[in-house]
Amino acid sequence: MGVVYDSARSALQERAWELASLRIIGLTQREVSAVIISELAAELVVAIPVGLLLGRYLIELIPSARASQSFQIPAVIDPSSYVIASLLVIAAAFASFIMIRRRIETLDLVAVLKTRD
């Protein structure tokens, strides 16, 4: 949850000026939220498969690095683990999207536009 929320919060912070500008030119809060949330959803679509593949690689790498002639620990991954991990990340993303949506609703448009970096 922390990684997903931090990524969403960072994206909001980096794009606060652009999002406030969109609000000022007439886009609704829903449309502005859709911009940032669709970007984060696209990142998630890429991150989940990559994370599952890297996790699989690490699970196979660690036992092989610790193997000796006297014993070996097999790398066994239940397919339901992938489903559970993906669902947990999606649930964390959904909760993060709700929190980010609330932060977008409370953006002080004037203050955001005054603090141009």
Salt bridges, closest charged atoms under 4 A:
ASP6 OD1 - ARG9 NH2 2.96
GLU14 OE1 - ARG15 NH1 3.43
GLU39 OE1 - ARG15 NE 3.32
GLU60 OE2 - ARG56 NE 2.73
GLU105 OE2 - ARG101 NE 3.82
